[in-house]
Amino acid sequence: MANKSTVAAGTVVFAVISVCAVFLSVESAIGGSTVQAHKGQGGTRYADTGRNVSFRSAKPIWPEGRQTEKNLFVGFRAVINRPKNSTAVLRITGSSVYRIFLNGDFLGHGPARGPHGYWRVDEWPVDLAAPENVLAVEAAGYNVNGYYLLDQPSFIQAEVVVDGQVLASTAAKGAKFEACLLRERVQKVQRYSFQRPFIEYYRLDEGYDRWRSDKSAPFAKTACATVPEKKLLPRRVAYPNFSMRQPVGYVSRGRIQTDVQVAKVWKGRELTGIRPKLKGFPEDQLEVVPSIELQKTKSVDTVDVNQPYSPDRVIPLDKNSFAVLDMGTNLTGFIGAQVRCNEKTRLFVTFDEILSDRDVDFKRLKCVNAVGYELQPGEYKLETFEPYTMRYLKFLALEGTCQLTNVYLRQYANPEASRAYFACSDRRLNRIFEAARETFRQNALDIFMDCPSRERAGWLCDSFFTARVAFDLCGNTTIEKNFFENYLLPARFEHHPEGMLPMCYPADHYDGRFIPNWAMWFVIQLDEYLARSGDRRLVDELKPKVMSLLKYFERFKNEDGLLEKLESWVFVEWSEANRFVQDVSYPTNMLYAAVLEAAGRMYGQPELLTQAQQLREAITRQAFDGHFFVDNALRKEGKLQTTENRTEVCQYFAFFFGLVDADTHKELWDMLRRQFGPARAETKAYPQVHPANSFVGNYLRLELLSRFGYCRQLKDELIDLFLYMAERTGTLWEHTGTSASCNHGFASHVAHCLYRDVLGVRRIDTQNKIVELRFNDVGLEWSEGKIPTPDGPINVRWWAEAGGTLYHADVPAGYTLKVENFTGRRLLPKL
């Protein structure tokens, strides 16, 4: 048995770890989270976890009669005299997106996203130190459906308050916010992607942005109307990190060949699929179509520069030339540059996460990674309005000549993830941890996103994994609370069957598509959220939605209690497993059994626990063929018949969701552990069992290695699975290859594994103030780390010395420390 020790109410512990035997963990059927409970929501500007927020004076306004117009760009401006106390607060919300400038300097971007019919209110500190202060707000009203922003009528609601006095507002009190249509952003352009609204294409004259800093600059006022009152919510989550990054390298330069013949021009559904279910401008109405024009260009005469980038270095571009810059890491934010034009110039910025054949392929992600500018002679400070994701930037001049200096990226990322720390004696693991942190910080701002690029969408299932990391790196559950609150507040979800939850949200699903499996992962995550946060109120408020979901599934139960012929997009993972989902998907039913158990546990309904156990028994009886679990069964002539379809991920589902374990099915587990995983790509073992992909199979495998005590193997597989990603982009990917996003939120779960299985912080229960350490023999010399909590950080360090393992643990006062040893090293007393 393992050696265990307990230290009560201590803050600093030095100890040496004793001999141990093989470990088999005792966890819940879903694998257990490192963190379990959390009383406070600290670390954000909103300490209040309720929903009461209001404006003193401001009303929602928008240019009269244009509230539902697509892709309208509007400027709002108020001139405010310096008050006695110059530190004021700008309270603001709106639809769709805003950007703020104070006296010409960037101040903020928002708002945080809320559900249909609700809007989150941001509060930005404003230093009104000048005698006259120009506060400018640029707002885009998109009015199209997608997965990133909701299709809701446009408005802005804002006010500036100091010491209880309203200095400016979108109402009668104080200085008035006046409006102007910003016609420099071309309105009739194509969408960026199926999931996000329009691309950015501008026609600019020098001084176009003077109105943001000079009250005497031209500002053609347009009349605004007050629109219906809005239901308001607090932002609650921390404000983004907007720190500036510049490229690290000047990669290459060359010429552009135009009017290239293309055998097949790519046209994405965001261009060809415009119809009532996907709003936008039809192709024949577009003023420009960059995605087609850019495909008819080709980089030629490429010269490798490979020099460090300097912001004051002038990069000249003449007609049909390009330059490629390297940010050094795959980052997300707003692209900026200073541009000087000697003549009328047409400039494009394209970008991507990787280089493809030494070039930037703007369409690799099946979206339009391009921003266009038509510039009259003059000097410009350019910065994109929307955030984008890239490691590489390509500047192309298709007309005229210009000079580039001071290229930068204003980051748009989570500010709290830097609180945590991890290091160990294997630098490869340190690099993977930093890639996981980088991935998390770009995908966790106001909600948990799948990727910060193509979609920026709040997908379920992805969020299950990212939520664990949020508590590890940030020490709170504020993003997760907002994420669940967004699902809570709408009375119903349009275009979905009664009881079904959207697969991603906030989003518009006009096509009626949903993933029933993802709604199940919602319940699994909610169960863990309750343990992490102690937020009984929100979990109870969500009970009607959970029970309604279970009621929805009732009509699909067959004679064995198994779900059969589920509707819409039945999704197991991105592998062959998705071909074997009808009529009865056994992995789906394994997940459903865990849902019944989670709901029964959360809401004290033992009958659901009984159903879960009966379902597990039925699945095992039908699906296990003596060697493997098969993926599905088909209804033939009224009788359900199992197939011979077998996938690696199905086996992991069976173990992860508690149908079997390493004792009951030792032969299968030993086979999976030894002959499956990353090495199988070379060994080709068991070719009849289709391999798992990154999401979710490889992650479930890691969870099982942890659960059954094979942490050294887990550590080795982390390197096999993720080091090449960390080295190439500095972020972790959606798939094992570069065919999709190279920056996906769920992938940050690797940081959770490193804390739990390498550092040894097995569980943090902040509600009951318990820290459990479990030290494993992972073949390293030392590891150390810091994990924030609402009560203060937890610091742990261990190292090998004189045939034993010593550790130091510093936990918040009042916490109990429990230690288990599985290193196999002898005990050496040392203080």
C-alpha positions in Angstrom: 0.0 0.0 0.0 1.0 3.6 -0.4 2.5 5.6 2.4 0.2 8.3 3.6 0.6 11.3 5.9 -1.6 14.1 7.1 -0.5 17.5 8.4 -3.3 19.6 9.8 -3.5 23.4 9.6 0.1 23.8 8.7 1.5 26.1 6.1 5.0 24.9 5.4 6.1 21.2 5.3 9.4 19.5 4.7 9.3 15.8 4.4 10.8 12.7 2.7 8.7 10.2 0.9 8.6 6.6 1.8 8.4 3.3 -0.1 5.2 2.4 -2.0 3.5 -0.2 -4.1 1.5 0.0 -7.4 -1.3 2.6 -7.2 -4.9 2.2 -8.3 -6.8 5.4 -7.7 -10.3 5.7 -6.2 -12.2 8.4 -8.2 -15.6 9.1 -9.5 -16.6 7.4 -12.8 -15.7 10.5 -14.8 -12.1 10.7 -13.7 -12.1 13.4 -11.2 -10.7 16.9 -11.4 -7.6 18.1 -9.6 -9.6 20.9 -8.1 -12.9 20.4 -6.3 -14.3 23.4 -4.5 -14.1 27.1 -4.4 -16.0 29.5 -2.2 -15.0 32.9 -3.6 -14.8 34.3 -7.1 -11.7 36.5 -6.5 -9.3 37.9 -9.0 -11.8 40.0 -11.0 -13.0 43.6 -10.8 -16.5 42.2 -10.0 -16.6 40.8 -6.5 -20.4 40.5 -6.7 -21.5 37.2 -8.1 -25.1 38.3 -8.4 -26.8 39.7 -11.4 -27.7 43.2 -10.4 -26.1 45.9 -12.5 -27.5 49.1 -13.9 -26.7 52.5 -15.5 -27.3 55.8 -13.6 -28.4 57.7 -16.7 -27.4 56.0 -20.0 -29.9 54.7 -22.5 -29.3 52.3 -25.4 -29.0 54.2 -28.7 -28.2 53.6 -32.4 -28.4 55.6 -35.6 -32.1 56.0 -36.3 -33.7 53.3 -38.4 -30.5 51.3 -38.8 -30.6 49.0 -35.8 -30.8 45.8 -37.9 -28.6 46.9 -40.8 -25.8 44.5 -41.5 -22.1 45.5 -40.9 -22.7 49.1 -39.9 -19.7 50.8 -38.4 -20.5 53.8 -36.2 -18.4 56.2 -34.1 -19.6 57.7 -30.8 -17.8 60.6 -29.2 -18.1 62.7 -26.0 -15.9 65.6 -25.0 -15.5 65.7 -21.2 -13.9 68.5 -19.2 -11.4 67.5 -16.5 -13.3 66.9 -13.2 -11.8 67.6 -9.7 -11.3 63.9 -9.4 -9.9 62.8 -12.7 -10.3 59.0 -12.1 -13.6 58.1 -13.6 -15.3 54.9 -14.7 -16.7 54.3 -18.2 -19.7 51.9 -17.9 -20.5 50.4 -21.3 -22.2 47.6 -23.2 -23.6 47.1 -26.7 -24.3 44.9 -29.7 -22.2 43.7 -31.5 -18.7 44.9 -30.6 -17.1 48.2 -29.4 -13.6 49.6 -29.2 -12.7 52.6 -26.9 -10.1 55.4 -27.3 -9.3 58.2 -24.8 -7.6 61.1 -26.4 -6.6 58.9 -29.3 -5.1 56.2 -27.1 -6.6 52.6 -27.1 -8.5 51.9 -23.9 -10.5 48.8 -24.3 -12.5 46.3 -26.4 -15.7 44.5 -25.5 -18.2 43.7 -24.3 -18.1 40.4 -22.5 -20.6 38.1 -24.1 -24.0 37.2 -22.6 -27.0 35.1 -23.7 -29.8 36.1 -26.0 -31.7 39.0 -24.6 -29.0 40.0 -22.0 -26.0 42.2 -22.2 -22.9 42.2 -19.9 -21.8 45.6 -18.7 -18.0 46.5 -18.7 -16.4 49.1 -16.5 -13.2 50.7 -17.6 -11.1 53.1 -15.5 -10.8 56.4 -17.3 -8.1 59.0 -16.4 -9.6 62.4 -17.4 -6.4 64.3 -16.8 -6.5 66.6 -19.8 -8.4 69.9 -19.7 -10.6 68.5 -22.4 -10.9 64.7 -23.0 -12.1 63.1 -26.1 -13.7 59.8 -25.4 -14.4 57.9 -28.6 -16.2 54.6 -29.1 -16.2 52.7 -32.4 -19.0 50.2 -32.7 -19.7 47.5 -35.2 -23.3 46.3 -35.6 -23.0 43.1 -37.5 -26.6 41.7 -37.4 -25.7 38.3 -38.7 -25.9 34.9 -37.1 -22.8 32.8 -36.2 -21.1 31.1 -33.3 -19.0 34.1 -32.1 -21.5 36.9 -31.7 -25.3 36.9 -31.5 -27.6 38.2 -34.2 -29.3 40.9 -32.2 -30.2 44.5 -33.0 -27.3 47.0 -32.7 -26.9 49.5 -29.9 -24.5 51.2 -27.6 -25.2 52.2 -24.0 -22.5 54.1 -22.1 -21.8 56.6 -19.4 -18.9 58.1 -17.6 -19.2 58.5 -13.8 -17.0 60.0 -11.2 -17.9 60.2 -7.5 -21.5 59.4 -8.3 -21.8 62.2 -10.9 -22.6 61.4 -14.6 -20.1 63.3 -16.7 -21.2 61.9 -20.1 -23.8 59.4 -21.3 -25.9 58.1 -24.1 -28.8 60.1 -22.6 -29.4 63.6 -21.5 -27.1 63.8 -18.5 -23.6 65.2 -18.8 -21.8 65.5 -22.1 -23.7 63.9 -24.9 -22.3 61.0 -26.9 -22.8 62.1 -30.5 -22.7 59.6 -33.4 -21.2 59.5 -36.9 -21.3 56.8 -39.6 -17.7 55.6 -40.2 -17.9 54.9 -43.9 -14.2 54.1 -44.2 -14.9 50.5 -43.3 -16.5 48.9 -46.5 -19.9 47.6 -45.6 -20.7 45.1 -48.3 -17.9 42.5 -47.9 -17.8 38.8 -47.4 -18.0 37.0 -44.1 -14.7 36.0 -42.4 -16.0 32.5 -41.7 -19.2 30.5 -41.2 -18.8 31.1 -37.5 -17.7 34.8 -37.5 -19.1 38.0 -39.1 -17.5 40.2 -41.8 -13.9 40.7 -42.9 -12.3 44.1 -42.5 -11.7 46.1 -45.6 -11.0 49.8 -45.4 -10.7 52.8 -47.7 -8.8 55.5 -45.8 -7.6 59.0 -46.2 -4.8 60.5 -44.1 -6.3 61.7 -40.8 -9.3 59.5 -41.0 -9.0 58.8 -37.2 -8.5 62.4 -36.0 -12.0 62.4 -34.6 -10.8 60.0 -31.9 -8.5 62.6 -30.4 -9.4 66.1 -31.8 -12.8 67.5 -31.2 -12.3 69.9 -34.1 -11.8 67.1 -36.6 -14.6 66.4 -39.1 -17.4 64.4 -37.5 -20.5 64.2 -39.6 -23.2 63.8 -37.0 -26.0 61.4 -37.5 -29.3 61.3 -35.6 -29.7 58.5 -33.1 -32.8 57.0 -31.6 -33.3 55.4 -28.2 -34.0 51.7 -28.5 -35.8 49.4 -26.1 -34.3 48.9 -22.6 -31.9 46.0 -22.2 -31.6 43.3 -19.5 -28.1 43.8 -18.0 -25.6 41.4 -16.4 -22.3 42.1 -14.7 -19.1 41.3 -16.7 -17.7 39.4 -13.7 -14.7 38.0 -15.5 -11.3 39.8 -15.5 -10.5 42.3 -18.2 -8.2 41.2 -21.0 -4.5 41.6 -21.3 -3.8 44.1 -24.1 0.0 44.0 -23.9 1.9 44.7 -27.1 4.0 42.2 -28.9 6.2 42.8 -31.9 7.5 40.3 -34.5 10.7 38.5 -33.6 11.8 37.8 -37.1 11.8 39.1 -40.7 11.3 35.9 -42.5 11.2 36.6 -46.3 10.4 39.0 -49.0 9.6 38.7 -52.7 7.3 39.5 -55.6 3.7 38.8 -56.2 2.4 37.4 -59.5 -1.2 38.4 -60.2 -3.9 37.0 -62.4 -2.7 33.5 -61.8 -4.9 30.8 -63.3 -6.4 28.6 -60.5 -7.8 25.2 -61.4 -10.4 25.4 -58.6 -11.0 28.6 -56.7 -11.9 27.9 -53.1 -15.2 29.4 -52.0 -16.2 28.7 -48.5 -19.8 28.4 -47.2 -19.4 31.9 -45.7 -19.4 33.1 -49.4 -21.6 30.6 -51.2 -24.0 29.7 -48.5 -25.6 33.1 -47.8 -29.3 32.5 -47.3 -31.8 33.0 -44.5 -30.0 30.4 -42.4 -26.6 32.1 -42.9 -27.0 35.9 -43.1 -24.6 38.1 -45.0 -24.3 39.8 -48.4 -24.7 37.6 -51.5 -21.6 37.4 -53.7 -23.1 39.5 -56.4 -23.6 42.4 -54.0 -20.0 42.5 -52.6 -17.8 45.5 -53.4 -14.7 43.5 -53.1 -14.0 39.7 -52.7 -10.5 39.4 -51.3 -10.7 35.6 -50.9 -11.0 35.2 -54.7 -8.5 37.9 -55.6 -5.8 36.7 -53.3 -6.1 33.1 -54.6 -5.2 34.5 -58.0 -1.8 35.7 -56.6 1.3 33.7 -56.2 4.5 34.5 -54.3 7.6 34.4 -56.6 11.2 35.3 -56.4 11.1 34.6 -52.7 14.2 35.7 -50.8 14.9 34.3 -47.3 15.8 37.2 -45.0 15.9 35.4 -41.7 16.9 38.4 -39.6 15.7 39.7 -36.2 12.9 42.2 -36.6 13.4 45.8 -35.5 10.4 48.1 -35.1 12.2 51.0 -36.5 13.4 49.1 -39.6 11.7 50.4 -42.7 10.3 47.5 -44.8 9.6 48.9 -48.3 6.9 47.5 -50.4 6.4 48.5 -54.0 3.7 47.2 -56.4 3.3 43.4 -56.3 5.8 42.8 -53.5 5.4 41.1 -50.1 7.2 40.7 -46.7 6.6 37.9 -44.2 7.2 38.5 -40.5 7.3 36.0 -37.6 5.7 36.7 -34.2 7.7 33.8 -32.7 4.6 32.2 -31.1 1.1 31.6 -32.3 -0.7 34.6 -30.7 -4.2 36.3 -30.7 -4.9 40.0 -30.9 -5.2 43.1 -33.0 -2.8 43.5 -35.9 -1.2 47.0 -36.0 1.5 48.8 -38.1 2.6 52.3 -39.1 2.3 52.7 -42.9 3.6 55.6 -45.0 2.3 55.8 -48.6 3.9 57.9 -51.3 1.0 57.2 -53.7 -2.3 55.5 -53.6 -1.7 52.0 -52.3 -3.7 48.8 -51.9 -2.3 46.8 -49.0 -3.3 43.4 -47.7 -2.3 41.7 -44.5 -2.7 37.9 -44.5 -1.8 35.7 -41.7 -1.8 32.1 -40.4 -0.6 29.9 -37.6 2.0 28.1 -39.7 3.9 28.5 -42.9 2.8 26.3 -45.8 5.6 25.7 -48.3 7.5 28.8 -46.9 4.4 31.0 -47.5 1.3 32.2 -45.6 -1.9 30.4 -46.8 -4.7 32.7 -45.7 -7.3 30.1 -46.4 -5.8 27.0 -44.7 -8.3 27.2 -41.8 -11.2 27.5 -44.3 -11.7 31.2 -43.3 -10.5 34.5 -44.8 -7.4 35.4 -42.8 -6.9 38.7 -44.6 -7.5 42.4 -43.9 -7.5 44.9 -46.8 -6.7 48.6 -47.0 -7.0 51.1 -49.8 -4.8 54.0 -48.7 -4.4 57.5 -50.1 -1.0 59.1 -49.9 -0.1 59.9 -46.3 0.9 58.3 -42.9 -1.3 55.9 -41.0 -1.5 54.1 -37.8 -3.4 51.0 -38.6 -4.9 48.4 -36.2 -7.6 45.8 -36.8 -10.9 46.1 -35.1 -11.3 42.4 -34.6 -8.9 40.0 -33.0 -7.1 37.4 -35.1 -4.7 34.5 -34.5 -1.4 34.0 -36.2 2.3 33.3 -35.9 3.1 34.6 -39.4 2.1 37.9 -41.0 2.4 38.6 -44.7 2.1 42.2 -46.0 1.2 42.4 -49.7 1.1 45.6 -51.8 -1.0 45.0 -54.9 -1.0 48.6 -55.9 1.2 51.6 -55.2 4.2 51.7 -52.8 4.5 52.0 -49.0 6.9 51.6 -46.1 6.1 49.6 -43.0 7.4 50.3 -39.5 6.4 49.3 -36.0 4.4 46.2 -36.8 2.8 44.8 -33.7 0.1 42.7 -32.2 -2.0 44.1 -29.3 -2.7 40.9 -27.4 -6.3 39.8 -26.5 -5.8 37.2 -23.8 -6.6 36.1 -20.3 -4.7 38.3 -17.7 -4.9 35.8 -14.9 -3.1 32.8 -16.3 0.3 34.2 -15.4 -0.4 33.6 -11.7 0.5 29.9 -12.0 3.9 28.3 -12.3 5.3 24.9 -13.3 8.8 23.7 -13.9 10.7 20.4 -13.8 14.1 18.9 -14.7 12.9 18.0 -18.2 12.8 21.1 -20.3 10.6 19.5 -22.9 7.8 19.3 -20.3 8.4 22.9 -19.4 7.9 23.9 -23.0 4.7 21.9 -23.2 3.4 23.6 -20.1 4.0 27.0 -21.5 2.3 26.0 -24.8 -0.7 24.9 -22.7 -0.7 28.1 -20.8 -0.5 30.1 -24.0 -3.3 28.1 -25.5 -5.5 28.7 -22.5 -4.9 32.4 -22.2 -6.0 33.0 -25.8 -9.1 30.8 -25.4 -10.5 31.8 -22.0 -11.5 35.5 -21.8 -15.3 35.8 -21.2 -16.2 32.2 -22.1 -14.3 29.0 -22.8 -13.7 29.0 -26.6 -12.8 26.2 -28.9 -10.3 28.4 -30.8 -9.5 32.1 -30.9 -9.3 32.1 -34.7 -11.9 30.6 -37.0 -14.8 30.4 -34.5 -14.2 32.0 -31.1 -17.2 29.9 -30.0 -18.2 28.5 -26.6 -18.3 24.8 -27.4 -19.5 22.3 -24.8 -17.2 19.3 -24.2 -14.2 21.5 -25.1 -15.3 23.5 -22.0 -15.2 20.5 -19.8 -11.4 20.2 -20.2 -10.7 24.0 -20.3 -12.6 24.6 -17.1 -10.3 22.4 -15.1 -7.3 24.4 -16.4 -9.0 27.7 -15.5 -9.1 26.8 -11.9 -5.5 25.5 -12.0 -4.1 28.6 -13.7 -6.4 31.4 -12.5 -7.6 30.1 -9.1 -11.3 30.9 -9.7 -14.4 29.8 -11.5 -15.6 33.2 -12.8 -15.4 32.3 -16.5 -17.1 29.0 -15.9 -19.8 30.8 -13.9 -20.5 33.1 -16.9 -20.4 30.1 -19.2 -23.1 28.3 -17.3 -25.1 31.5 -16.6 -25.3 32.1 -20.4 -27.1 28.7 -20.7 -29.3 29.4 -17.7 -31.0 32.6 -18.5 -32.7 32.1 -21.9 -36.2 30.8 -21.4 -35.7 28.5 -24.4 -33.2 27.9 -27.2 -34.7 28.8 -30.6 -34.4 26.2 -33.4 -33.8 23.4 -30.9 -36.1 20.6 -29.8 -37.6 21.2 -26.3 -35.0 20.3 -23.7 -32.0 20.2 -26.0 -29.0 22.5 -25.2 -27.0 24.2 -28.0 -23.7 22.6 -28.8 -22.0 26.0 -28.5 -23.3 29.1 -26.9 -23.8 32.1 -27.1 -24.5 31.3 -30.7 -27.3 31.3 -33.3 -28.3 27.9 -34.7 -30.7 28.9 -37.5 -30.1 25.5 -39.2 -31.3 23.6 -36.2 -28.2 21.6 -35.8 -27.1 20.3 -32.4 -24.9 17.6 -30.9 -26.8 15.5 -28.3 -23.4 14.3 -26.9 -22.3 17.8 -26.2 -25.5 18.5 -24.2 -24.5 15.4 -22.1 -21.0 16.8 -21.5 -22.8 20.0 -20.1 -24.1 17.9 -17.2 -20.7 16.2 -16.6 -19.0 19.6 -16.4 -21.7 21.0 -14.2 -21.1 18.2 -11.7 -17.4 19.1 -11.6 -18.3 22.8 -11.4 -20.3 22.2 -8.3 -17.3 20.5 -6.7 -14.9 23.2 -7.9 -17.0 26.2 -6.9 -19.5 25.2 -4.2 -22.0 27.3 -6.2 -25.1 25.4 -5.2 -27.4 28.2 -6.2 -26.4 28.2 -9.9 -26.5 24.4 -10.0 -30.0 24.4 -8.5 -31.1 27.1 -10.9 -30.0 24.9 -13.8 -31.9 21.9 -12.5 -34.9 22.5 -14.8 -32.7 22.6 -17.8 -30.9 19.4 -16.8 -34.2 17.6 -16.1 -35.7 18.9 -19.3 -32.6 17.5 -21.2 -33.1 14.1 -19.5 -36.8 14.2 -20.5 -35.8 14.9 -24.1 -33.6 11.7 -24.1 -36.5 9.5 -22.7 -38.2 9.2 -26.1 -35.0 7.7 -27.7 -34.8 4.8 -25.1 -35.2 1.3 -26.5 -36.3 -1.9 -24.8 -32.9 -2.1 -23.0 -32.9 1.5 -21.9 -30.3 2.4 -24.5 -30.5 5.6 -26.5 -31.2 4.6 -30.1 -31.4 6.7 -33.3 -30.5 10.0 -31.8 -31.2 13.1 -33.9 -28.9 15.6 -35.6 -25.1 15.4 -35.3 -24.1 12.5 -33.0 -20.5 13.1 -32.2 -18.0 10.9 -30.4 -14.7 12.3 -31.6 -12.8 13.4 -34.8 -12.0 9.9 -36.0 -13.6 6.9 -37.6 -15.7 6.7 -34.4 -18.0 9.3 -35.9 -19.0 6.9 -38.7 -20.3 4.4 -36.2 -23.0 6.4 -34.3 -26.2 4.7 -35.5 -28.5 3.1 -34.6 -27.1 2.5 -31.1 -23.8 4.3 -30.3 -22.3 2.5 -27.3 -19.8 5.4 -26.5 -22.7 7.8 -26.5 -24.6 5.5 -24.1 -21.6 5.2 -21.9 -21.6 9.0 -21.7 -25.3 9.0 -21.1 -24.9 6.7 -18.1 -22.4 9.1 -16.6 -24.9 11.9 -17.2 -27.6 10.0 -15.3 -25.2 9.4 -12.4 -24.0 13.1 -12.3 -27.6 14.4 -12.3 -28.6 11.9 -9.6 -25.7 12.9 -7.5 -26.2 16.7 -8.0 -29.9 16.7 -7.3 -30.3 13.8 -4.9 -32.3 11.5 -7.1 -31.2 7.8 -6.4 -33.4 6.5 -9.2 -31.1 8.1 -11.7 -28.1 6.4 -10.1 -29.9 3.1 -10.5 -30.7 3.8 -14.1 -27.0 4.6 -14.7 -25.9 1.3 -13.3 -28.5 -0.7 -15.2 -27.4 1.1 -18.4 -23.7 0.3 -17.8 -24.6 -3.4 -17.3 -26.6 -3.4 -20.5 -23.8 -1.8 -22.6 -21.2 -4.2 -21.2 -23.4 -7.2 -21.9 -24.0 -6.1 -25.5 -20.9 -4.3 -26.6 -18.0 -6.3 -25.1 -17.1 -9.1 -27.4 -14.5 -10.7 -25.1 -11.6 -8.6 -26.5 -12.9 -5.1 -27.2 -16.0 -3.0 -26.9 -17.7 -2.5 -30.3 -18.9 0.9 -31.2 -22.5 0.4 -32.4 -25.4 -1.8 -33.1 -27.9 -1.7 -36.0 -31.6 -2.5 -36.0 -32.2 -5.2 -38.6 -35.6 -6.7 -39.1 -36.6 -5.4 -35.7 -33.7 -6.9 -33.9 -30.7 -5.0 -32.6 -27.4 -6.5 -33.9 -24.0 -5.4 -32.8 -21.5 -4.6 -35.6 -17.8 -5.4 -35.8 -16.8 -1.7 -35.7 -14.2 -1.1 -33.1 -12.4 2.2 -32.3 -9.7 3.0 -29.8 -11.8 5.9 -28.3 -14.7 3.5 -27.6 -12.4 1.5 -25.3 -11.4 4.7 -23.5 -15.0 5.7 -23.0 -15.7 2.3 -21.3 -13.0 2.9 -18.7 -13.4 6.6 -18.3 -17.1 6.5 -17.7 -16.8 3.6 -15.2 -18.2 0.6 -17.0 -15.0 -1.3 -16.4 -11.7 -0.7 -14.7 -8.2 -2.1 -14.6 -9.2 -4.9 -12.3 -12.4 -6.1 -14.0 -10.9 -6.0 -17.5 -7.2 -6.3 -16.9 -6.4 -7.9 -20.2 -8.0 -5.1 -22.2 -6.5 -2.4 -20.1 -3.0 -3.9 -20.3 -3.4 -4.2 -24.1 -4.5 -0.6 -24.4 -1.7 0.7 -22.1 1.1 -1.2 -23.8 0.1 -1.5 -27.4 -2.1 1.6 -28.1 -1.3 5.3 -27.8 1.2 7.4 -29.8 3.5 4.4 -30.7 0.7 2.6 -32.6 1.2 4.9 -35.6 4.5 3.0 -36.1 3.8 -0.5 -34.8 0.4 -0.8 -36.6 -0.8 -3.0 -33.8 -4.5 -4.1 -34.0 -5.3 -2.5 -37.3 -8.9 -3.6 -37.0 -9.3 -1.0 -34.1 -9.5 2.5 -35.6 -7.0 4.9 -33.9 -8.1 7.8 -31.7 -7.6 11.4 -32.5 -6.5 14.2 -30.3 -10.0 15.2 -29.3 -11.1 13.5 -27.2 -9.5 10.1 -27.3 -5.9 11.0 -26.6 -7.0 13.1 -23.6 -9.1 10.3 -22.2 -6.2 8.0 -22.5 -4.0 10.4 -20.4 -6.8 10.5 -17.8 -6.8 6.8 -17.6 -3.0 6.5 -17.3 -3.3 8.9 -14.4 -6.3 7.2 -12.8 -4.6 3.8 -12.8 -1.2 5.1 -11.6 0.9 5.0 -14.7 2.2 8.6 -14.4 5.6 7.9 -15.8 4.1 6.6 -19.0 1.7 9.5 -19.0 4.7 11.9 -18.8 6.4 10.1 -21.7 3.3 10.2 -23.9 2.8 13.9 -23.2 6.2 14.5 -24.9 5.3 12.2 -27.8 1.9 13.9 -28.3 2.6 17.5 -27.7 6.2 18.5 -27.9 6.2 18.9 -31.7 3.2 21.2 -31.4 4.9 23.3 -28.8 8.0 23.6 -30.9 6.2 24.6 -34.1 3.6 27.1 -32.9 4.0 27.5 -29.1 0.4 26.4 -28.8 -1.5 23.1 -28.8 -3.7 21.9 -31.6 -7.2 20.7 -32.5 -5.9 17.6 -34.3 -2.6 15.7 -34.3 -1.8 17.5 -37.6 -2.1 21.0 -39.0 -5.3 20.5 -41.0 -7.3 22.5 -38.5 -6.8 24.9 -35.7 -3.3 25.0 -34.1 -4.6 26.7 -31.0 -7.5 24.9 -29.3 -8.7 25.6 -25.8 -9.3 22.0 -24.7 -5.7 21.2 -25.4 -4.6 23.3 -22.5 -5.7 20.4 -20.3 -2.1 19.2 -20.6 -1.3 21.8 -17.9 -3.7 20.0 -15.6 -1.9 16.7 -16.2 1.4 18.2 -15.4 0.3 19.7 -12.1 -1.6 16.5 -11.1 0.7 13.8 -12.3 4.2 15.3 -12.5 4.2 17.9 -9.8 1.9 15.7 -7.7 -0.9 18.1 -6.7 -3.6 15.5 -6.9 -6.5 17.4 -5.6 -7.3 20.9 -4.2 -10.5 21.2 -2.2 -10.8 24.9 -1.3 -14.3 24.5 0.2 -13.0 22.0 2.8 -9.5 23.4 2.7 -7.7 20.2 1.8 -4.7 19.7 -0.5 -3.8 16.2 -1.5 -0.3 15.5 -2.8 0.5 12.2 -4.5 4.1 11.8 -5.6 4.8 9.5 -8.4 7.9 8.0 -9.9 8.0 9.9 -13.1 11.7 9.6 -13.8 12.6 13.2 -13.1 15.1 14.8 -10.8 12.8 17.6 -9.5 9.6 19.5 -10.1 8.1 22.7 -8.6 5.0 24.8 -9.1 2.5 27.3 -7.8 -1.2 27.0 -8.1 -3.4 30.0 -7.1 -6.5 29.7 -4.9 -8.9 32.2 -3.5 -7.1 31.8 -0.1 -3.6 32.2 -1.4 -1.2 30.2 -3.6 -0.2 26.6 -3.1 3.6 26.1 -3.6 5.0 22.6 -4.0 8.5 21.4 -4.7 10.0 17.9 -4.7 13.5 16.6 -5.6 15.4 13.4 -5.5 18.3 13.2 -3.0 20.4 10.4 -1.6 18.1 7.7 -2.7 15.0 9.3 -1.5 12.5 12.0 -2.5 12.1 15.2 -0.5 9.4 17.7 -0.8 8.4 21.2 0.4 4.8 22.3 0.5 3.5 25.7 1.3 -0.3 25.9 1.6 -2.6 28.7 2.8 -3.2 28.9 6.6 -6.0 26.6 7.7 -5.5 24.0 5.0 -4.9 20.4 5.7 -2.2 18.7 3.7 -2.5 15.0 2.8 0.4 13.2 1.3 0.7 9.9 -0.5 3.9 8.4 -1.9 4.2 6.2 -5.0 7.8 6.9 -5.9 9.2 3.6 -4.7 12.1 5.4 -3.0 13.1 4.8 0.6 12.4 7.2 3.4 15.1 9.5 4.5 14.2 11.9 7.3 15.3 15.4 6.7 14.1 18.8 7.9 
